[in-house]
Amino acid sequence: MKETILVQFGQKIREERLKKNLSQEQLADRAGVHRTYIGMIERAEKNITLINIQKIAKALEIQIAYLFAEL
């Protein structure tokens, strides 16, 4: 069973990525991570590190705190 917070966080990443009209590959390139890693986060298959949260937030041009709002 997937942890609820991972599911919610992954949904938030996907939502923000789609708002910016970015593919998983484009977001991964901007964040400096592998494309499959973004997919794994969005599907709640990875427990992401703070360092990578920071990279993804920066790539999405949003504050880290926004990713945790309403989780």
PyMOL Python script that loads the backbone (N, CA, C, O; Angstrom):
from pymol import cmd

cmd.read_pdbstr("""\
ATOM      1  N   MET A   1       0.839  -1.189   0.000  1.00  0.00           N
ATOM      2  CA  MET A   1       0.000   0.000   0.000  1.00  0.00           C
ATOM      3  C   MET A   1       0.881   1.248   0.000  1.00  0.00           C
ATOM      4  O   MET A   1       1.814   1.362   0.795  1.00  0.00           O
ATOM      5  N   LYS A   2       0.575   2.171  -0.892  1.00  0.00           N
ATOM      6  CA  LYS A   2       1.369   3.388  -1.000  1.00  0.00           C
ATOM      7  C   LYS A   2       0.976   4.365   0.102  1.00  0.00           C
ATOM      8  O   LYS A   2      -0.194   4.490   0.464  1.00  0.00           O
ATOM      9  N   GLU A   3       1.976   5.044   0.615  1.00  0.00           N
ATOM     10  CA  GLU A   3       1.745   6.053   1.648  1.00  0.00           C
ATOM     11  C   GLU A   3       0.966   7.216   1.057  1.00  0.00           C
ATOM     12  O   GLU A   3       1.278   7.689  -0.036  1.00  0.00           O
ATOM     13  N   THR A   4      -0.033   7.670   1.769  1.00  0.00           N
ATOM     14  CA  THR A   4      -0.892   8.748   1.298  1.00  0.00           C
ATOM     15  C   THR A   4      -0.093  10.000   0.944  1.00  0.00           C
ATOM     16  O   THR A   4      -0.364  10.637  -0.074  1.00  0.00           O
ATOM     17  N   ILE A   5       0.876  10.354   1.763  1.00  0.00           N
ATOM     18  CA  ILE A   5       1.643  11.576   1.501  1.00  0.00           C
ATOM     19  C   ILE A   5       2.421  11.466   0.191  1.00  0.00           C
ATOM     20  O   ILE A   5       2.574  12.462  -0.515  1.00  0.00           O
ATOM     21  N   LEU A   6       2.910  10.282  -0.143  1.00  0.00           N
ATOM     22  CA  LEU A   6       3.627  10.104  -1.407  1.00  0.00           C
ATOM     23  C   LEU A   6       2.681  10.246  -2.588  1.00  0.00           C
ATOM     24  O   LEU A   6       3.044  10.828  -3.610  1.00  0.00           O
ATOM     25  N   VAL A   7       1.478   9.722  -2.453  1.00  0.00           N
ATOM     26  CA  VAL A   7       0.472   9.836  -3.513  1.00  0.00           C
ATOM     27  C   VAL A   7       0.099  11.306  -3.709  1.00  0.00           C
ATOM     28  O   VAL A   7       0.069  11.797  -4.838  1.00  0.00           O
ATOM     29  N   GLN A   8      -0.180  11.996  -2.625  1.00  0.00           N
ATOM     30  CA  GLN A   8      -0.571  13.403  -2.705  1.00  0.00           C
ATOM     31  C   GLN A   8       0.557  14.263  -3.262  1.00  0.00           C
ATOM     32  O   GLN A   8       0.325  15.160  -4.073  1.00  0.00           O
ATOM     33  N   PHE A   9       1.773  13.983  -2.822  1.00  0.00           N
ATOM     34  CA  PHE A   9       2.921  14.752  -3.307  1.00  0.00           C
ATOM     35  C   PHE A   9       3.120  14.517  -4.801  1.00  0.00           C
ATOM     36  O   PHE A   9       3.353  15.464  -5.552  1.00  0.00           O
ATOM     37  N   GLY A  10       3.032  13.285  -5.225  1.00  0.00           N
ATOM     38  CA  GLY A  10       3.166  12.959  -6.640  1.00  0.00           C
ATOM     39  C   GLY A  10       2.104  13.628  -7.488  1.00  0.00           C
ATOM     40  O   GLY A  10       2.383  14.096  -8.592  1.00  0.00           O
ATOM     41  N   GLN A  11       0.888  13.673  -6.971  1.00  0.00           N
ATOM     42  CA  GLN A  11      -0.202  14.346  -7.687  1.00  0.00           C
ATOM     43  C   GLN A  11       0.076  15.842  -7.818  1.00  0.00           C
ATOM     44  O   GLN A  11      -0.209  16.452  -8.849  1.00  0.00           O
ATOM     45  N   LYS A  12       0.636  16.419  -6.762  1.00  0.00           N
ATOM     46  CA  LYS A  12       0.960  17.852  -6.777  1.00  0.00           C
ATOM     47  C   LYS A  12       2.045  18.141  -7.818  1.00  0.00           C
ATOM     48  O   LYS A  12       1.962  19.132  -8.543  1.00  0.00           O
ATOM     49  N   ILE A  13       3.046  17.288  -7.890  1.00  0.00           N
ATOM     50  CA  ILE A  13       4.110  17.458  -8.891  1.00  0.00           C
ATOM     51  C   ILE A  13       3.508  17.369 -10.288  1.00  0.00           C
ATOM     52  O   ILE A  13       3.783  18.216 -11.138  1.00  0.00           O
ATOM     53  N   ARG A  14       2.697  16.358 -10.530  1.00  0.00           N
ATOM     54  CA  ARG A  14       2.067  16.190 -11.851  1.00  0.00           C
ATOM     55  C   ARG A  14       1.197  17.406 -12.200  1.00  0.00           C
ATOM     56  O   ARG A  14       1.250  17.913 -13.320  1.00  0.00           O
ATOM     57  N   GLU A  15       0.408  17.860 -11.243  1.00  0.00           N
ATOM     58  CA  GLU A  15      -0.465  19.015 -11.458  1.00  0.00           C
ATOM     59  C   GLU A  15       0.339  20.244 -11.867  1.00  0.00           C
ATOM     60  O   GLU A  15      -0.004  20.923 -12.834  1.00  0.00           O
ATOM     61  N   GLU A  16       1.405  20.524 -11.131  1.00  0.00           N
ATOM     62  CA  GLU A  16       2.238  21.694 -11.422  1.00  0.00           C
ATOM     63  C   GLU A  16       2.975  21.530 -12.751  1.00  0.00           C
ATOM     64  O   GLU A  16       3.126  22.496 -13.499  1.00  0.00           O
ATOM     65  N   ARG A  17       3.425  20.333 -13.041  1.00  0.00           N
ATOM     66  CA  ARG A  17       4.110  20.071 -14.317  1.00  0.00           C
ATOM     67  C   ARG A  17       3.166  20.325 -15.482  1.00  0.00           C
ATOM     68  O   ARG A  17       3.545  20.954 -16.471  1.00  0.00           O
ATOM     69  N   LEU A  18       1.945  19.840 -15.366  1.00  0.00           N
ATOM     70  CA  LEU A  18       0.971  20.020 -16.439  1.00  0.00           C
ATOM     71  C   LEU A  18       0.545  21.486 -16.590  1.00  0.00           C
ATOM     72  O   LEU A  18       0.292  21.944 -17.704  1.00  0.00           O
ATOM     73  N   LYS A  19       0.466  22.215 -15.484  1.00  0.00           N
ATOM     74  CA  LYS A  19       0.158  23.650 -15.556  1.00  0.00           C
ATOM     75  C   LYS A  19       1.198  24.394 -16.385  1.00  0.00           C
ATOM     76  O   LYS A  19       0.887  25.365 -17.074  1.00  0.00           O
ATOM     77  N   LYS A  20       2.436  23.921 -16.305  1.00  0.00           N
ATOM     78  CA  LYS A  20       3.543  24.548 -17.041  1.00  0.00           C
ATOM     79  C   LYS A  20       3.709  23.953 -18.440  1.00  0.00           C
ATOM     80  O   LYS A  20       4.621  24.324 -19.179  1.00  0.00           O
ATOM     81  N   ASN A  21       2.809  23.020 -18.795  1.00  0.00           N
ATOM     82  CA  ASN A  21       2.880  22.336 -20.090  1.00  0.00           C
ATOM     83  C   ASN A  21       4.230  21.670 -20.327  1.00  0.00           C
ATOM     84  O   ASN A  21       4.798  21.757 -21.415  1.00  0.00           O
ATOM     85  N   LEU A  22       4.731  21.007 -19.296  1.00  0.00           N
ATOM     86  CA  LEU A  22       6.009  20.310 -19.380  1.00  0.00           C
ATOM     87  C   LEU A  22       5.785  18.805 -19.432  1.00  0.00           C
ATOM     88  O   LEU A  22       4.903  18.278 -18.753  1.00  0.00           O
ATOM     89  N   SER A  23       6.573  18.128 -20.227  1.00  0.00           N
ATOM     90  CA  SER A  23       6.579  16.669 -20.193  1.00  0.00           C
ATOM     91  C   SER A  23       7.417  16.238 -18.993  1.00  0.00           C
ATOM     92  O   SER A  23       8.125  17.051 -18.398  1.00  0.00           O
ATOM     93  N   GLN A  24       7.333  14.973 -18.647  1.00  0.00           N
ATOM     94  CA  GLN A  24       8.186  14.455 -17.571  1.00  0.00           C
ATOM     95  C   GLN A  24       9.651  14.639 -17.948  1.00  0.00           C
ATOM     96  O   GLN A  24      10.477  14.984 -17.104  1.00  0.00           O
ATOM     97  N   GLU A  25       9.963  14.411 -19.198  1.00  0.00           N
ATOM     98  CA  GLU A  25      11.352  14.551 -19.656  1.00  0.00           C
ATOM     99  C   GLU A  25      11.832  15.998 -19.554  1.00  0.00           C
ATOM    100  O   GLU A  25      12.963  16.243 -19.134  1.00  0.00           O
ATOM    101  N   GLN A  26      10.996  16.947 -19.930  1.00  0.00           N
ATOM    102  CA  GLN A  26      11.373  18.360 -19.836  1.00  0.00           C
ATOM    103  C   GLN A  26      11.601  18.774 -18.386  1.00  0.00           C
ATOM    104  O   GLN A  26      12.569  19.470 -18.079  1.00  0.00           O
ATOM    105  N   LEU A  27      10.705  18.345 -17.495  1.00  0.00           N
ATOM    106  CA  LEU A  27      10.878  18.672 -16.080  1.00  0.00           C
ATOM    107  C   LEU A  27      12.158  18.033 -15.542  1.00  0.00           C
ATOM    108  O   LEU A  27      12.917  18.666 -14.808  1.00  0.00           O
ATOM    109  N   ALA A  28      12.384  16.798 -15.907  1.00  0.00           N
ATOM    110  CA  ALA A  28      13.593  16.106 -15.459  1.00  0.00           C
ATOM    111  C   ALA A  28      14.847  16.835 -15.922  1.00  0.00           C
ATOM    112  O   ALA A  28      15.792  17.001 -15.152  1.00  0.00           O
ATOM    113  N   ASP A  29      14.857  17.266 -17.172  1.00  0.00           N
ATOM    114  CA  ASP A  29      16.005  18.009 -17.700  1.00  0.00           C
ATOM    115  C   ASP A  29      16.234  19.291 -16.916  1.00  0.00           C
ATOM    116  O   ASP A  29      17.369  19.610 -16.561  1.00  0.00           O
ATOM    117  N   ARG A  30      15.170  20.023 -16.647  1.00  0.00           N
ATOM    118  CA  ARG A  30      15.285  21.275 -15.888  1.00  0.00           C
ATOM    119  C   ARG A  30      15.782  21.035 -14.469  1.00  0.00           C
ATOM    120  O   ARG A  30      16.530  21.842 -13.917  1.00  0.00           O
ATOM    121  N   ALA A  31      15.353  19.909 -13.880  1.00  0.00           N
ATOM    122  CA  ALA A  31      15.697  19.612 -12.488  1.00  0.00           C
ATOM    123  C   ALA A  31      17.030  18.870 -12.352  1.00  0.00           C
ATOM    124  O   ALA A  31      17.580  18.774 -11.255  1.00  0.00           O
ATOM    125  N   GLY A  32      17.539  18.353 -13.456  1.00  0.00           N
ATOM    126  CA  GLY A  32      18.793  17.612 -13.391  1.00  0.00           C
ATOM    127  C   GLY A  32      18.633  16.215 -12.820  1.00  0.00           C
ATOM    128  O   GLY A  32      19.524  15.698 -12.146  1.00  0.00           O
ATOM    129  N   VAL A  33      17.480  15.609 -13.101  1.00  0.00           N
ATOM    130  CA  VAL A  33      17.227  14.235 -12.661  1.00  0.00           C
ATOM    131  C   VAL A  33      16.809  13.406 -13.871  1.00  0.00           C
ATOM    132  O   VAL A  33      16.557  13.960 -14.942  1.00  0.00           O
ATOM    133  N   HIS A  34      16.733  12.111 -13.715  1.00  0.00           N
ATOM    134  CA  HIS A  34      16.358  11.229 -14.816  1.00  0.00           C
ATOM    135  C   HIS A  34      14.854  11.277 -15.046  1.00  0.00           C
ATOM    136  O   HIS A  34      14.077  11.418 -14.101  1.00  0.00           O
ATOM    137  N   ARG A  35      14.451  11.160 -16.297  1.00  0.00           N
ATOM    138  CA  ARG A  35      13.037  11.207 -16.675  1.00  0.00           C
ATOM    139  C   ARG A  35      12.208  10.179 -15.918  1.00  0.00           C
ATOM    140  O   ARG A  35      11.097  10.475 -15.478  1.00  0.00           O
ATOM    141  N   THR A  36      12.740   8.985 -15.767  1.00  0.00           N
ATOM    142  CA  THR A  36      11.976   7.941 -15.083  1.00  0.00           C
ATOM    143  C   THR A  36      11.760   8.276 -13.610  1.00  0.00           C
ATOM    144  O   THR A  36      10.791   7.820 -13.003  1.00  0.00           O
ATOM    145  N   TYR A  37      12.657   9.068 -13.039  1.00  0.00           N
ATOM    146  CA  TYR A  37      12.529   9.471 -11.636  1.00  0.00           C
ATOM    147  C   TYR A  37      11.278  10.327 -11.436  1.00  0.00           C
ATOM    148  O   TYR A  37      10.567  10.169 -10.444  1.00  0.00           O
ATOM    149  N   ILE A  38      11.012  11.230 -12.374  1.00  0.00           N
ATOM    150  CA  ILE A  38       9.810  12.066 -12.289  1.00  0.00           C
ATOM    151  C   ILE A  38       8.567  11.188 -12.325  1.00  0.00           C
ATOM    152  O   ILE A  38       7.645  11.386 -11.534  1.00  0.00           O
ATOM    153  N   GLY A  39       8.534  10.233 -13.223  1.00  0.00           N
ATOM    154  CA  GLY A  39       7.401   9.311 -13.309  1.00  0.00           C
ATOM    155  C   GLY A  39       7.209   8.521 -12.031  1.00  0.00           C
ATOM    156  O   GLY A  39       6.081   8.306 -11.588  1.00  0.00           O
ATOM    157  N   MET A  40       8.310   8.089 -11.441  1.00  0.00           N
ATOM    158  CA  MET A  40       8.227   7.319 -10.200  1.00  0.00           C
ATOM    159  C   MET A  40       7.685   8.174  -9.055  1.00  0.00           C
ATOM    160  O   MET A  40       6.934   7.684  -8.212  1.00  0.00           O
ATOM    161  N   ILE A  41       8.064   9.445  -9.027  1.00  0.00           N
ATOM    162  CA  ILE A  41       7.547  10.360  -8.000  1.00  0.00           C
ATOM    163  C   ILE A  41       6.046  10.552  -8.203  1.00  0.00           C
ATOM    164  O   ILE A  41       5.264  10.475  -7.256  1.00  0.00           O
ATOM    165  N   GLU A  42       5.661  10.799  -9.437  1.00  0.00           N
ATOM    166  CA  GLU A  42       4.248  11.049  -9.724  1.00  0.00           C
ATOM    167  C   GLU A  42       3.376   9.825  -9.437  1.00  0.00           C
ATOM    168  O   GLU A  42       2.199   9.967  -9.107  1.00  0.00           O
ATOM    169  N   ARG A  43       3.942   8.637  -9.560  1.00  0.00           N
ATOM    170  CA  ARG A  43       3.188   7.407  -9.273  1.00  0.00           C
ATOM    171  C   ARG A  43       3.360   6.948  -7.828  1.00  0.00           C
ATOM    172  O   ARG A  43       2.905   5.865  -7.463  1.00  0.00           O
ATOM    173  N   ALA A  44       4.012   7.763  -7.010  1.00  0.00           N
ATOM    174  CA  ALA A  44       4.241   7.471  -5.587  1.00  0.00           C
ATOM    175  C   ALA A  44       5.078   6.212  -5.394  1.00  0.00           C
ATOM    176  O   ALA A  44       4.862   5.457  -4.446  1.00  0.00           O
ATOM    177  N   GLU A  45       6.026   5.990  -6.289  1.00  0.00           N
ATOM    178  CA  GLU A  45       6.915   4.837  -6.181  1.00  0.00           C
ATOM    179  C   GLU A  45       8.256   5.197  -5.547  1.00  0.00           C
ATOM    180  O   GLU A  45       9.054   4.311  -5.240  1.00  0.00           O
ATOM    181  N   LYS A  46       8.506   6.485  -5.351  1.00  0.00           N
ATOM    182  CA  LYS A  46       9.768   6.950  -4.766  1.00  0.00           C
ATOM    183  C   LYS A  46       9.493   7.840  -3.579  1.00  0.00           C
ATOM    184  O   LYS A  46       8.579   8.664  -3.604  1.00  0.00           O
ATOM    185  N   ASN A  47      10.286   7.673  -2.542  1.00  0.00           N
ATOM    186  CA  ASN A  47      10.275   8.576  -1.396  1.00  0.00           C
ATOM    187  C   ASN A  47      11.389   9.582  -1.655  1.00  0.00           C
ATOM    188  O   ASN A  47      12.556   9.330  -1.356  1.00  0.00           O
ATOM    189  N   ILE A  48      11.016  10.704  -2.205  1.00  0.00           N
ATOM    190  CA  ILE A  48      11.949  11.707  -2.717  1.00  0.00           C
ATOM    191  C   ILE A  48      12.732  12.391  -1.594  1.00  0.00           C
ATOM    192  O   ILE A  48      12.210  12.588  -0.497  1.00  0.00           O
ATOM    193  N   THR A  49      13.978  12.746  -1.873  1.00  0.00           N
ATOM    194  CA  THR A  49      14.820  13.429  -0.891  1.00  0.00           C
ATOM    195  C   THR A  49      14.573  14.935  -0.924  1.00  0.00           C
ATOM    196  O   THR A  49      14.037  15.467  -1.896  1.00  0.00           O
ATOM    197  N   LEU A  50      14.965  15.599   0.134  1.00  0.00           N
ATOM    198  CA  LEU A  50      14.824  17.052   0.208  1.00  0.00           C
ATOM    199  C   LEU A  50      15.613  17.742  -0.898  1.00  0.00           C
ATOM    200  O   LEU A  50      15.153  18.739  -1.454  1.00  0.00           O
ATOM    201  N   ILE A  51      16.770  17.233  -1.216  1.00  0.00           N
ATOM    202  CA  ILE A  51      17.589  17.827  -2.277  1.00  0.00           C
ATOM    203  C   ILE A  51      16.840  17.787  -3.603  1.00  0.00           C
ATOM    204  O   ILE A  51      16.830  18.769  -4.345  1.00  0.00           O
ATOM    205  N   ASN A  52      16.217  16.659  -3.898  1.00  0.00           N
ATOM    206  CA  ASN A  52      15.487  16.553  -5.158  1.00  0.00           C
ATOM    207  C   ASN A  52      14.177  17.332  -5.133  1.00  0.00           C
ATOM    208  O   ASN A  52      13.722  17.804  -6.175  1.00  0.00           O
ATOM    209  N   ILE A  53      13.571  17.472  -3.970  1.00  0.00           N
ATOM    210  CA  ILE A  53      12.393  18.333  -3.856  1.00  0.00           C
ATOM    211  C   ILE A  53      12.777  19.763  -4.226  1.00  0.00           C
ATOM    212  O   ILE A  53      12.055  20.449  -4.950  1.00  0.00           O
ATOM    213  N   GLN A  54      13.917  20.191  -3.722  1.00  0.00           N
ATOM    214  CA  GLN A  54      14.399  21.540  -4.023  1.00  0.00           C
ATOM    215  C   GLN A  54      14.661  21.700  -5.524  1.00  0.00           C
ATOM    216  O   GLN A  54      14.289  22.717  -6.109  1.00  0.00           O
ATOM    217  N   LYS A  55      15.289  20.721  -6.140  1.00  0.00           N
ATOM    218  CA  LYS A  55      15.571  20.781  -7.578  1.00  0.00           C
ATOM    219  C   LYS A  55      14.288  20.869  -8.396  1.00  0.00           C
ATOM    220  O   LYS A  55      14.204  21.648  -9.346  1.00  0.00           O
ATOM    221  N   ILE A  56      13.301  20.076  -8.030  1.00  0.00           N
ATOM    222  CA  ILE A  56      12.045  20.045  -8.780  1.00  0.00           C
ATOM    223  C   ILE A  56      11.264  21.335  -8.574  1.00  0.00           C
ATOM    224  O   ILE A  56      10.696  21.870  -9.527  1.00  0.00           O
ATOM    225  N   ALA A  57      11.227  21.841  -7.351  1.00  0.00           N
ATOM    226  CA  ALA A  57      10.538  23.109  -7.089  1.00  0.00           C
ATOM    227  C   ALA A  57      11.168  24.233  -7.901  1.00  0.00           C
ATOM    228  O   ALA A  57      10.468  25.056  -8.491  1.00  0.00           O
ATOM    229  N   LYS A  58      12.475  24.257  -7.924  1.00  0.00           N
ATOM    230  CA  LYS A  58      13.185  25.280  -8.697  1.00  0.00           C
ATOM    231  C   LYS A  58      12.866  25.128 -10.183  1.00  0.00           C
ATOM    232  O   LYS A  58      12.627  26.123 -10.868  1.00  0.00           O
ATOM    233  N   ALA A  59      12.860  23.903 -10.681  1.00  0.00           N
ATOM    234  CA  ALA A  59      12.559  23.652 -12.088  1.00  0.00           C
ATOM    235  C   ALA A  59      11.132  24.059 -12.434  1.00  0.00           C
ATOM    236  O   ALA A  59      10.865  24.487 -13.557  1.00  0.00           O
ATOM    237  N   LEU A  60      10.211  23.930 -11.476  1.00  0.00           N
ATOM    238  CA  LEU A  60       8.819  24.322 -11.683  1.00  0.00           C
ATOM    239  C   LEU A  60       8.584  25.803 -11.384  1.00  0.00           C
ATOM    240  O   LEU A  60       7.495  26.332 -11.609  1.00  0.00           O
ATOM    241  N   GLU A  61       9.624  26.457 -10.875  1.00  0.00           N
ATOM    242  CA  GLU A  61       9.574  27.877 -10.513  1.00  0.00           C
ATOM    243  C   GLU A  61       8.497  28.146  -9.462  1.00  0.00           C
ATOM    244  O   GLU A  61       7.708  29.084  -9.578  1.00  0.00           O
ATOM    245  N   ILE A  62       8.488  27.294  -8.435  1.00  0.00           N
ATOM    246  CA  ILE A  62       7.566  27.461  -7.314  1.00  0.00           C
ATOM    247  C   ILE A  62       8.336  27.295  -6.007  1.00  0.00           C
ATOM    248  O   ILE A  62       9.450  26.770  -5.990  1.00  0.00           O
ATOM    249  N   GLN A  63       7.733  27.745  -4.922  1.00  0.00           N
ATOM    250  CA  GLN A  63       8.327  27.595  -3.597  1.00  0.00           C
ATOM    251  C   GLN A  63       8.156  26.149  -3.120  1.00  0.00           C
ATOM    252  O   GLN A  63       7.142  25.511  -3.403  1.00  0.00           O
ATOM    253  N   ILE A  64       9.137  25.651  -2.410  1.00  0.00           N
ATOM    254  CA  ILE A  64       9.049  24.291  -1.857  1.00  0.00           C
ATOM    255  C   ILE A  64       7.794  24.137  -1.001  1.00  0.00           C
ATOM    256  O   ILE A  64       7.101  23.123  -1.084  1.00  0.00           O
ATOM    257  N   ALA A  65       7.510  25.134  -0.189  1.00  0.00           N
ATOM    258  CA  ALA A  65       6.343  25.048   0.709  1.00  0.00           C
ATOM    259  C   ALA A  65       5.052  24.811  -0.050  1.00  0.00           C
ATOM    260  O   ALA A  65       4.149  24.146   0.458  1.00  0.00           O
ATOM    261  N   TYR A  66       4.950  25.343  -1.253  1.00  0.00           N
ATOM    262  CA  TYR A  66       3.733  25.173  -2.051  1.00  0.00           C
ATOM    263  C   TYR A  66       3.480  23.688  -2.348  1.00  0.00           C
ATOM    264  O   TYR A  66       2.330  23.254  -2.422  1.00  0.00           O
ATOM    265  N   LEU A  67       4.550  22.920  -2.515  1.00  0.00           N
ATOM    266  CA  LEU A  67       4.399  21.500  -2.808  1.00  0.00           C
ATOM    267  C   LEU A  67       3.802  20.731  -1.639  1.00  0.00           C
ATOM    268  O   LEU A  67       3.249  19.646  -1.822  1.00  0.00           O
ATOM    269  N   PHE A  68       3.913  21.293  -0.432  1.00  0.00           N
ATOM    270  CA  PHE A  68       3.410  20.628   0.759  1.00  0.00           C
ATOM    271  C   PHE A  68       2.090  21.203   1.255  1.00  0.00           C
ATOM    272  O   PHE A  68       1.508  20.691   2.211  1.00  0.00           O
ATOM    273  N   ALA A  69       1.619  22.257   0.616  1.00  0.00           N
ATOM    274  CA  ALA A  69       0.354  22.873   1.034  1.00  0.00           C
ATOM    275  C   ALA A  69      -0.784  21.867   0.847  1.00  0.00           C
ATOM    276  O   ALA A  69      -0.918  21.243  -0.206  1.00  0.00           O
ATOM    277  N   GLU A  70      -1.576  21.731   1.869  1.00  0.00           N
ATOM    278  CA  GLU A  70      -2.776  20.869   1.867  1.00  0.00           C
ATOM    279  C   GLU A  70      -2.478  19.383   1.716  1.00  0.00           C
ATOM    280  O   GLU A  70      -3.341  18.638   1.252  1.00  0.00           O
ATOM    281  N   LEU A  71      -1.295  18.929   2.089  1.00  0.00           N
ATOM    282  CA  LEU A  71      -1.009  17.491   2.040  1.00  0.00           C
ATOM    283  C   LEU A  71      -1.533  16.814   3.275  1.00  0.00           C
ATOM    284  O   LEU A  71      -1.390  15.601   3.422  1.00  0.00           O
TER     285      LEU A  71
END
""", "prot")
cmd.dss("prot")
cmd.show_as("cartoon", "prot")
cmd.util.cbc("prot")
cmd.orient("prot")
